[in-house]
Amino acid sequence: MDNKETNIKKLNKFSKEHFTFINQFFGDQTVREVIAQVFPNKKYRFEIEDYETSHHHVLYDIKKKKTICSIKNNIQDMHIDKNDTLCQSYSLLTFFNLSIDEDKVKRQMDMINMYESILESKFRTGRGEIIAPKAIRHLQSKNPVFIVL
């Protein structure tokens, strides 16, 4: 197996792991509701649209009454890069008023920094919960499952 094949296999493995962990956690509607509560933002709200064969994370600009979409804004094109399933990350970057760099490596590092900031914030308590007990009780009334690290 040559180096290019090895890199392609590694990229596919990373893509599946990213989809399994990051997308499933930060793409979860309930987690995004908590993010919106913990980090109030009067400019944007999270929304999910049906897009082609899946659900797609977008933001809604409340003042401009306009949807902000990573596909429509030419940030994400899964026909060119099938591993780019990052609409939830792009919407979070925009929600936090962080730029989305054209350089993909810089973009990924910005995403990592954003996720670290979220997890190191008051979003995480000292006992290991991802969200505060009050939010957990609220979520348990809607869905009895929550994540503990």
Secondary structure, 3 states (H helix, E strand, C coil): CCHHHHHHHHHHHHHHHHHHHHHHHHCCHHHHHHHHHHCCCCCEEEEEEEECCEEEEEEEECCCCEEECCCCCCCCCCCCCCCCCCHHHHHHHHHCCCCCCCCHHHHHHHHHHHHHHHHHCCCCCCCCECCCHHHHHHHHHHCCCCCEC
